[in-house]
Amino acid sequence: MNAPLSRRTVTASLLAGAAALGTTGVAAAAARPVEPRWRPVRPTVVLIHGAFADASSWSGVVRRLQRDGHRVLAPALPLRGLTSDAAYIRSVIDSVSGPVVLVGHSYGGAVISQAAADAPHVKALVYIAAFVPDVGESALGLTDKYPGSTLGQATTSQSYPLPSGGRGTELVIKKELFREQFAAGVPTRTAQVMAAGQRPITLAALQEPATAAAWKKIPSWYLVATEDRNIPPAAERWMARRARARTVAVRAPHAVSVSDPGPVTDLILRASRAVRPGR
């Protein structure tokens, strides 16, 4: 004959069962996959340097953009001719999947204006103390639109062999004038390294007229460097107004991405955040 169950025995059995069910429920919950939260894909930022610089001039900007989670490309620009330079950069941006924010400094602004023409994945153009030419305009012509540039006196010309034979002319900034002309405010040692590694640009590239103006169709942003000695700040403001660009001004030299990478990054991030996913 079975012994009668006491109240203590029944209570203990119920608690044990509840504990077992609770453990099973936790295990089942742990086994269920957690749905990831959807996040919009950030655009890839492609940074194009200009004359007398190289891709390292973007280093401070690249670090900040990468910390924000952006994929960044900073290709070397040949600086041989506007048409060929734009074609090369177009090949770079065509290799990127998803939306692109295309950024140009100085002569690089003319390059991105041409490279982005009819490129549906380029969603924003950002000009950093840069040329924004219309069709038929050249970088050199825009420099002369307003007084204030001292670049002509600060550069020297040198010849180089052309692939088809003959010689071409390219320009470099005199090393002893580089900091004053291009990077005033940048630490002297940094400016000396920049001067030693500066990339010459052909005179033909600065004289070549643009054949496209992507800024007429793509939203644009512009940073005016108010202490610029290469491009007159008045010319920068005029180009920004004509392009209807969202504009900021920074008290900085032409090499603003080196001297003030924070404001440059902030403007690029503003353009990136304006890009709508799937658009």
Contacts in CASP RR format, 6 or more apart in sequence:
PFRMAT RR
TARGET T0000
AUTHOR 0000-0000-0000
METHOD contacts of the structure
MODEL  1
MNAPLSRRTVTASLLAGAAALGTTGVAAAAARPVEPRWRPVRPTVVLIHG
AFADASSWSGVVRRLQRDGHRVLAPALPLRGLTSDAAYIRSVIDSVSGPV
VLVGHSYGGAVISQAAADAPHVKALVYIAAFVPDVGESALGLTDKYPGST
LGQATTSQSYPLPSGGRGTELVIKKELFREQFAAGVPTRTAQVMAAGQRP
ITLAALQEPATAAAWKKIPSWYLVATEDRNIPPAAERWMARRARARTVAV
RAPHAVSVSDPGPVTDLILRASRAVRPGR
40 277 0 8 1.000
41 98 0 8 1.000
41 99 0 8 1.000
41 277 0 8 1.000
42 68 0 8 1.000
42 69 0 8 1.000
42 70 0 8 1.000
42 71 0 8 1.000
42 272 0 8 1.000
43 70 0 8 1.000
43 98 0 8 1.000
43 99 0 8 1.000
43 100 0 8 1.000
43 101 0 8 1.000
43 123 0 8 1.000
43 124 0 8 1.000
43 272 0 8 1.000
43 275 0 8 1.000
44 70 0 8 1.000
44 71 0 8 1.000
44 72 0 8 1.000
44 73 0 8 1.000
44 96 0 8 1.000
44 98 0 8 1.000
44 99 0 8 1.000
44 100 0 8 1.000
44 101 0 8 1.000
45 65 0 8 1.000
45 70 0 8 1.000
45 71 0 8 1.000
45 72 0 8 1.000
45 73 0 8 1.000
45 100 0 8 1.000
45 101 0 8 1.000
45 103 0 8 1.000
45 268 0 8 1.000
45 272 0 8 1.000
46 72 0 8 1.000
46 73 0 8 1.000
46 74 0 8 1.000
46 75 0 8 1.000
46 89 0 8 1.000
46 92 0 8 1.000
46 93 0 8 1.000
46 96 0 8 1.000
46 100 0 8 1.000
46 101 0 8 1.000
46 102 0 8 1.000
46 103 0 8 1.000
47 55 0 8 1.000
47 58 0 8 1.000
47 61 0 8 1.000
47 62 0 8 1.000
47 72 0 8 1.000
47 73 0 8 1.000
47 74 0 8 1.000
47 103 0 8 1.000
47 104 0 8 1.000
47 105 0 8 1.000
48 74 0 8 1.000
48 75 0 8 1.000
48 77 0 8 1.000
48 89 0 8 1.000
48 102 0 8 1.000
48 103 0 8 1.000
48 104 0 8 1.000
48 105 0 8 1.000
48 108 0 8 1.000
48 109 0 8 1.000
48 111 0 8 1.000
48 112 0 8 1.000
49 55 0 8 1.000
49 57 0 8 1.000
49 58 0 8 1.000
49 74 0 8 1.000
49 76 0 8 1.000
49 77 0 8 1.000
49 104 0 8 1.000
49 105 0 8 1.000
49 106 0 8 1.000
49 108 0 8 1.000
49 199 0 8 1.000
50 77 0 8 1.000
50 79 0 8 1.000
50 104 0 8 1.000
50 105 0 8 1.000
50 106 0 8 1.000
50 107 0 8 1.000
50 108 0 8 1.000
50 109 0 8 1.000
50 111 0 8 1.000
50 199 0 8 1.000
50 201 0 8 1.000
51 79 0 8 1.000
51 106 0 8 1.000
51 107 0 8 1.000
51 171 0 8 1.000
51 199 0 8 1.000
51 200 0 8 1.000
51 201 0 8 1.000
51 205 0 8 1.000
51 206 0 8 1.000
52 106 0 8 1.000
52 172 0 8 1.000
52 173 0 8 1.000
52 178 0 8 1.000
52 182 0 8 1.000
52 198 0 8 1.000
52 199 0 8 1.000
52 200 0 8 1.000
52 201 0 8 1.000
53 105 0 8 1.000
53 106 0 8 1.000
53 194 0 8 1.000
53 198 0 8 1.000
53 199 0 8 1.000
53 255 0 8 1.000
54 76 0 8 1.000
54 197 0 8 1.000
54 198 0 8 1.000
54 199 0 8 1.000
55 74 0 8 1.000
55 75 0 8 1.000
55 76 0 8 1.000
57 105 0 8 1.000
57 194 0 8 1.000
57 255 0 8 1.000
57 257 0 8 1.000
57 258 0 8 1.000
58 74 0 8 1.000
58 105 0 8 1.000
58 257 0 8 1.000
59 261 0 8 1.000
60 257 0 8 1.000
60 258 0 8 1.000
60 261 0 8 1.000
60 262 0 8 1.000
60 265 0 8 1.000
61 257 0 8 1.000
61 261 0 8 1.000
61 262 0 8 1.000
61 264 0 8 1.000
61 265 0 8 1.000
61 268 0 8 1.000
62 72 0 8 1.000
62 74 0 8 1.000
63 261 0 8 1.000
64 261 0 8 1.000
64 262 0 8 1.000
64 265 0 8 1.000
65 72 0 8 1.000
65 265 0 8 1.000
65 268 0 8 1.000
65 269 0 8 1.000
66 72 0 8 1.000
68 269 0 8 1.000
70 272 0 8 1.000
73 92 0 8 1.000
73 96 0 8 1.000
75 88 0 8 1.000
75 89 0 8 1.000
75 92 0 8 1.000
76 199 0 8 1.000
77 85 0 8 1.000
77 88 0 8 1.000
77 89 0 8 1.000
77 107 0 8 1.000
77 108 0 8 1.000
77 111 0 8 1.000
77 199 0 8 1.000
78 84 0 8 1.000
78 85 0 8 1.000
78 88 0 8 1.000
79 85 0 8 1.000
79 107 0 8 1.000
79 199 0 8 1.000
79 200 0 8 1.000
79 201 0 8 1.000
79 202 0 8 1.000
79 205 0 8 1.000
80 202 0 8 1.000
80 204 0 8 1.000
80 205 0 8 1.000
81 202 0 8 1.000
81 204 0 8 1.000
81 205 0 8 1.000
81 208 0 8 1.000
82 110 0 8 1.000
82 111 0 8 1.000
82 114 0 8 1.000
82 138 0 8 1.000
82 139 0 8 1.000
82 205 0 8 1.000
82 208 0 8 1.000
82 209 0 8 1.000
82 210 0 8 1.000
83 114 0 8 1.000
83 208 0 8 1.000
83 211 0 8 1.000
85 108 0 8 1.000
85 111 0 8 1.000
85 205 0 8 1.000
86 111 0 8 1.000
86 114 0 8 1.000
86 115 0 8 1.000
86 212 0 8 1.000
87 115 0 8 1.000
89 111 0 8 1.000
89 112 0 8 1.000
89 115 0 8 1.000
90 115 0 8 1.000
90 116 0 8 1.000
90 119 0 8 1.000
93 100 0 8 1.000
93 102 0 8 1.000
93 115 0 8 1.000
93 116 0 8 1.000
93 119 0 8 1.000
93 121 0 8 1.000
93 122 0 8 1.000
94 119 0 8 1.000
96 121 0 8 1.000
98 121 0 8 1.000
99 121 0 8 1.000
99 122 0 8 1.000
99 123 0 8 1.000
99 275 0 8 1.000
99 278 0 8 1.000
99 279 0 8 1.000
100 119 0 8 1.000
100 121 0 8 1.000
100 122 0 8 1.000
100 123 0 8 1.000
101 122 0 8 1.000
101 123 0 8 1.000
101 124 0 8 1.000
101 125 0 8 1.000
101 126 0 8 1.000
101 268 0 8 1.000
101 271 0 8 1.000
101 272 0 8 1.000
101 275 0 8 1.000
102 112 0 8 1.000
102 115 0 8 1.000
102 116 0 8 1.000
102 122 0 8 1.000
102 124 0 8 1.000
102 125 0 8 1.000
102 126 0 8 1.000
103 112 0 8 1.000
103 125 0 8 1.000
103 126 0 8 1.000
103 127 0 8 1.000
103 128 0 8 1.000
103 268 0 8 1.000
104 111 0 8 1.000
104 112 0 8 1.000
104 126 0 8 1.000
104 127 0 8 1.000
104 128 0 8 1.000
104 130 0 8 1.000
105 128 0 8 1.000
105 129 0 8 1.000
105 130 0 8 1.000
105 256 0 8 1.000
105 257 0 8 1.000
106 128 0 8 1.000
106 129 0 8 1.000
106 130 0 8 1.000
106 131 0 8 1.000
106 230 0 8 1.000
106 231 0 8 1.000
106 254 0 8 1.000
107 130 0 8 1.000
107 131 0 8 1.000
107 139 0 8 1.000
107 201 0 8 1.000
107 205 0 8 1.000
107 206 0 8 1.000
108 130 0 8 1.000
108 131 0 8 1.000
109 127 0 8 1.000
109 130 0 8 1.000
109 131 0 8 1.000
109 132 0 8 1.000
110 130 0 8 1.000
110 131 0 8 1.000
110 132 0 8 1.000
110 133 0 8 1.000
110 138 0 8 1.000
110 139 0 8 1.000
110 210 0 8 1.000
112 125 0 8 1.000
112 127 0 8 1.000
112 214 0 8 1.000
113 125 0 8 1.000
113 131 0 8 1.000
113 132 0 8 1.000
113 133 0 8 1.000
113 210 0 8 1.000
113 212 0 8 1.000
113 213 0 8 1.000
113 214 0 8 1.000
113 215 0 8 1.000
114 210 0 8 1.000
114 211 0 8 1.000
114 212 0 8 1.000
114 213 0 8 1.000
114 214 0 8 1.000
115 214 0 8 1.000
116 122 0 8 1.000
116 125 0 8 1.000
116 214 0 8 1.000
116 218 0 8 1.000
117 212 0 8 1.000
117 213 0 8 1.000
117 214 0 8 1.000
119 214 0 8 1.000
122 214 0 8 1.000
122 218 0 8 1.000
123 218 0 8 1.000
123 219 0 8 1.000
123 275 0 8 1.000
123 279 0 8 1.000
124 218 0 8 1.000
124 219 0 8 1.000
124 220 0 8 1.000
124 221 0 8 1.000
124 271 0 8 1.000
124 272 0 8 1.000
124 274 0 8 1.000
124 275 0 8 1.000
125 214 0 8 1.000
125 215 0 8 1.000
125 218 0 8 1.000
125 219 0 8 1.000
125 220 0 8 1.000
125 221 0 8 1.000
125 271 0 8 1.000
126 220 0 8 1.000
126 221 0 8 1.000
126 222 0 8 1.000
126 223 0 8 1.000
126 267 0 8 1.000
126 268 0 8 1.000
126 271 0 8 1.000
127 220 0 8 1.000
127 221 0 8 1.000
127 222 0 8 1.000
127 223 0 8 1.000
127 239 0 8 1.000
127 240 0 8 1.000
127 243 0 8 1.000
127 245 0 8 1.000
128 223 0 8 1.000
128 225 0 8 1.000
128 256 0 8 1.000
128 257 0 8 1.000
128 264 0 8 1.000
128 267 0 8 1.000
129 223 0 8 1.000
129 224 0 8 1.000
129 225 0 8 1.000
129 228 0 8 1.000
129 230 0 8 1.000
129 231 0 8 1.000
129 236 0 8 1.000
129 252 0 8 1.000
129 254 0 8 1.000
129 256 0 8 1.000
130 222 0 8 1.000
130 231 0 8 1.000
130 236 0 8 1.000
131 139 0 8 1.000
131 142 0 8 1.000
131 231 0 8 1.000
131 239 0 8 1.000
132 213 0 8 1.000
132 215 0 8 1.000
132 220 0 8 1.000
132 222 0 8 1.000
132 239 0 8 1.000
132 240 0 8 1.000
132 242 0 8 1.000
132 243 0 8 1.000
132 245 0 8 1.000
133 139 0 8 1.000
133 142 0 8 1.000
133 209 0 8 1.000
133 210 0 8 1.000
133 213 0 8 1.000
134 210 0 8 1.000
134 213 0 8 1.000
134 242 0 8 1.000
135 209 0 8 1.000
135 210 0 8 1.000
135 211 0 8 1.000
135 212 0 8 1.000
135 213 0 8 1.000
136 209 0 8 1.000
136 210 0 8 1.000
136 211 0 8 1.000
137 209 0 8 1.000
137 210 0 8 1.000
138 206 0 8 1.000
138 207 0 8 1.000
138 208 0 8 1.000
138 209 0 8 1.000
138 210 0 8 1.000
139 205 0 8 1.000
139 206 0 8 1.000
139 207 0 8 1.000
140 206 0 8 1.000
140 207 0 8 1.000
142 231 0 8 1.000
142 235 0 8 1.000
142 239 0 8 1.000
143 149 0 8 1.000
143 151 0 8 1.000
143 230 0 8 1.000
143 231 0 8 1.000
143 232 0 8 1.000
143 235 0 8 1.000
145 232 0 8 1.000
145 235 0 8 1.000
145 238 0 8 1.000
146 232 0 8 1.000
146 234 0 8 1.000
146 235 0 8 1.000
146 238 0 8 1.000
147 232 0 8 1.000
148 229 0 8 1.000
148 232 0 8 1.000
148 234 0 8 1.000
149 229 0 8 1.000
149 230 0 8 1.000
149 231 0 8 1.000
149 232 0 8 1.000
150 181 0 8 1.000
150 229 0 8 1.000
151 173 0 8 1.000
151 181 0 8 1.000
151 229 0 8 1.000
151 230 0 8 1.000
154 173 0 8 1.000
154 174 0 8 1.000
154 177 0 8 1.000
154 178 0 8 1.000
154 180 0 8 1.000
154 181 0 8 1.000
154 182 0 8 1.000
154 229 0 8 1.000
155 171 0 8 1.000
155 172 0 8 1.000
155 173 0 8 1.000
155 174 0 8 1.000
156 171 0 8 1.000
156 172 0 8 1.000
156 173 0 8 1.000
156 174 0 8 1.000
157 169 0 8 1.000
157 170 0 8 1.000
157 171 0 8 1.000
157 203 0 8 1.000
158 169 0 8 1.000
158 170 0 8 1.000
158 171 0 8 1.000
158 172 0 8 1.000
158 200 0 8 1.000
159 167 0 8 1.000
159 168 0 8 1.000
159 169 0 8 1.000
159 170 0 8 1.000
160 167 0 8 1.000
160 168 0 8 1.000
160 169 0 8 1.000
160 170 0 8 1.000
160 200 0 8 1.000
160 202 0 8 1.000
161 167 0 8 1.000
161 168 0 8 1.000
162 168 0 8 1.000
168 202 0 8 1.000
168 203 0 8 1.000
168 204 0 8 1.000
169 202 0 8 1.000
169 203 0 8 1.000
169 204 0 8 1.000
170 200 0 8 1.000
170 201 0 8 1.000
170 202 0 8 1.000
170 203 0 8 1.000
171 200 0 8 1.000
171 201 0 8 1.000
171 202 0 8 1.000
171 203 0 8 1.000
171 206 0 8 1.000
172 198 0 8 1.000
172 200 0 8 1.000
173 181 0 8 1.000
173 182 0 8 1.000
173 195 0 8 1.000
173 198 0 8 1.000
175 192 0 8 1.000
175 195 0 8 1.000
175 196 0 8 1.000
178 191 0 8 1.000
178 192 0 8 1.000
178 194 0 8 1.000
178 195 0 8 1.000
178 198 0 8 1.000
179 185 0 8 1.000
179 186 0 8 1.000
179 188 0 8 1.000
179 191 0 8 1.000
179 192 0 8 1.000
179 195 0 8 1.000
180 229 0 8 1.000
181 229 0 8 1.000
181 230 0 8 1.000
181 254 0 8 1.000
182 191 0 8 1.000
182 194 0 8 1.000
182 195 0 8 1.000
182 229 0 8 1.000
182 230 0 8 1.000
182 253 0 8 1.000
182 254 0 8 1.000
182 255 0 8 1.000
183 190 0 8 1.000
183 191 0 8 1.000
183 194 0 8 1.000
183 253 0 8 1.000
183 254 0 8 1.000
183 255 0 8 1.000
183 258 0 8 1.000
183 259 0 8 1.000
184 227 0 8 1.000
184 229 0 8 1.000
184 253 0 8 1.000
185 253 0 8 1.000
185 259 0 8 1.000
186 194 0 8 1.000
186 253 0 8 1.000
186 255 0 8 1.000
186 258 0 8 1.000
186 259 0 8 1.000
190 258 0 8 1.000
194 255 0 8 1.000
194 258 0 8 1.000
215 243 0 8 1.000
215 245 0 8 1.000
216 243 0 8 1.000
219 271 0 8 1.000
219 274 0 8 1.000
220 243 0 8 1.000
220 244 0 8 1.000
220 245 0 8 1.000
220 246 0 8 1.000
221 245 0 8 1.000
221 246 0 8 1.000
221 247 0 8 1.000
221 267 0 8 1.000
221 268 0 8 1.000
221 270 0 8 1.000
221 271 0 8 1.000
222 236 0 8 1.000
222 239 0 8 1.000
222 240 0 8 1.000
222 243 0 8 1.000
222 245 0 8 1.000
222 246 0 8 1.000
222 247 0 8 1.000
222 248 0 8 1.000
223 247 0 8 1.000
223 248 0 8 1.000
223 249 0 8 1.000
223 250 0 8 1.000
223 256 0 8 1.000
223 263 0 8 1.000
223 264 0 8 1.000
223 267 0 8 1.000
224 233 0 8 1.000
224 236 0 8 1.000
224 237 0 8 1.000
224 240 0 8 1.000
224 247 0 8 1.000
224 248 0 8 1.000
224 249 0 8 1.000
224 250 0 8 1.000
225 231 0 8 1.000
225 233 0 8 1.000
225 236 0 8 1.000
225 250 0 8 1.000
225 252 0 8 1.000
225 253 0 8 1.000
225 254 0 8 1.000
225 256 0 8 1.000
226 233 0 8 1.000
226 249 0 8 1.000
226 250 0 8 1.000
226 251 0 8 1.000
226 252 0 8 1.000
227 233 0 8 1.000
227 251 0 8 1.000
227 252 0 8 1.000
227 253 0 8 1.000
228 236 0 8 1.000
228 252 0 8 1.000
228 253 0 8 1.000
228 254 0 8 1.000
228 256 0 8 1.000
229 253 0 8 1.000
229 254 0 8 1.000
230 254 0 8 1.000
231 254 0 8 1.000
237 247 0 8 1.000
240 247 0 8 1.000
241 247 0 8 1.000
246 270 0 8 1.000
246 271 0 8 1.000
248 263 0 8 1.000
248 267 0 8 1.000
250 256 0 8 1.000
250 260 0 8 1.000
250 263 0 8 1.000
250 264 0 8 1.000
252 259 0 8 1.000
252 260 0 8 1.000
252 263 0 8 1.000
253 259 0 8 1.000
256 263 0 8 1.000
256 264 0 8 1.000
257 264 0 8 1.000
END
